[in-house]
Amino acid sequence: MPDKPIATLYYVHDPMCSWCWGFRTQLLKLKQLLPDDIQFTSLVGGLAADSNDPMPAGLQQDIQSAWRRIQQVIPGTQFNFDFWTQNTPRRSTYPACRAVITARQLADKADQMTYGIQQAYYLNAQNPSDLKTLLDVAVSIGLDSSEFEQLMLSSKVETALNTELELVRSIHVYSYPSLVLQLDAETCPVKLDYNSAQTSLLDIASIRSSHHI
C-alpha cells in the first residue's frame, strides 16, 4: 500500500497587506487546529515591486479607507493612522517580502519577521518600505543587523523571492491573504473567513473528503 499522501496548505500573504494583518488572529487559530497530516507553508505574494516614488495621494486615501473598512469587518483590528502624516509612503512591498525570506533563511524566523513588520507598520507608524525599518525589526527578533542586510540585498534572496512569486502564480493566487490546499498535483482554493478559522477548517475537510484523502 502506498503511503497516505500529505496535503499542503499554502498561506499566501504580503507583510504589508492590511487584510493579512486583520486575518492574523484567525490564521494563528487555523495553524493550531490544522490536522497533523497537513503541512502548513507560508508564501509571500509580493503586492508591489520596488519603487522610490511617493505614493499618489489618491492611493493613500484608498488604503486609509481600506483600513477603516477592515476595522468594521474585523472588530478589534488596530491601525495607527499617524503613519500617513509621519512618513512618505511608497507603493513598494518587495523589500518587506525579501526581509521575510531573509529571516527564514537565517534563522527560520519568517513568521516573527512578518509580525514585526506588521507591528512596525500598523501600530508604530514606521515605513516597512524603508531598509532602516526592516533592519530594526530584524534586530528586535534577535538577528544580526549587518548579516541580515548583507543577505537581504544579495542575489540569493532575490532569486528566492522570484522563485516564490512564480510558485504563487502557479497556484493561481492573485490577492492576499489566500489559502490554497494542494493534494498531490491538484490545488484547490480554501474559503477564508476573517472572523472564524472554522470556515477554512470545514472547507479543507470537505475538499479532502471529495478527493478521498
Residue, then its C-alpha position, 0 to 999 in steps of 0.5 A: m500500500p502506498d503511503k497516505p499522501i500529505a496535503t499542503l496548505y499554502y498561506v499566501h500573504d504580503p507583510m504589508c497587506s492590511w487584510c493579512w494583518g486583520f486575518r492574523t488572529q484567525l490564521l494563528k487559530l487555523k495553524q493550531l487546529l490544522p490536522d497533523d497530516i497537513q503541512f502548513t507553508s507560508l508564501v509571500g505574494g509580493l503586492a508591489a515591486d520596488s519603487n522610490d516614488p511617493m505614493p499618489a495621494g489618491l492611493q493613500q486615501d484608498i488604503q486609509s479607507a481600506w483600513r477603516r473598512i477592515q476595522q468594521v469587518i474585523p472588530g478589534t483590528q488596530f491601525n495607527f493612522d499617524f503613519w500617513t502624516q509621519n512618513t512618505p509612503r511608497r507603493s513598494t512591498y518587495p523589500a518587506c517580502r525579501a526581509v521575510i525570506t531573509a529571516r527564514q533563511l537565517a534563522d527560520k524566523a519568517d513568521q516573527m519577521t512578518y509580525g514585526i513588520q506588521q507591528a512596525y507598520y500598523l501600530n508604530a507608524q514606521n515605513p516597512s518600505d524603508l531598509k532602516t525599518l526592516l533592519d530594526v525589526a530584524v534586530s528586535i527578533g534577535l538577528d544580526s543587523s549587518e548579516f541580515e542586510q548583507l543577505m537581504l540585498s544579495s542575489k540569493v534572496e532575490t532569486a528566492l523571492n522570484t522563485e516564490l512569486e512564480l510558485v504563487r502564480s502557479i497556484h493561481v493566487y492573485s490577492y492576499p491573504s489566500l489559502v490554497l490546499q494542494l493534494d498531490a498535483e491538484t490545488c484547490p482554493v480554501k474559503l477564508d473567513y476573517n472572523s472564524a478559522q472554522t470556515s477554512l477548517l470545514d472547507i479543507a475537510s470537505i475538499r479532502s473528503s471529495h478527493h478521498i484523502 
